[in-house]
Amino acid sequence: PIDLLVRAGAAEPRESVEARVNDRRLADFQSAPPRPGIGSFLREAHGQVRLAVASSSPHAWVDTHLRRLGLYDLFQTVVCADDVP
């Protein structure tokens, strides 16, 4: 959709449009609760199996959201993009 704006001759530079779209997505994501049932499922599984997260995102992103959702301490291991070369 952003390319269409540029092709249509939008007065706003592409970078500005992308920044606004990314800001809106981030704001929506940062206020979103976990999907229904995820928290209770993880809490129930926590004492029964070892839980881990593997993500291609950096720790700054993953850890922040796991903590915000109150889920971080349920995982024995969190491995992110900045952990591997």
Secondary structure, DSSP 4 states (H G I P E B T S, - for coil): -HHHHHHTT-SS-HHHHHHHHHHHHHHHHHHPPPPTTHHHHHHHHHTTS--EEE-SS-HHHHHHHHHHTT-GGG-SEEE-GGG--
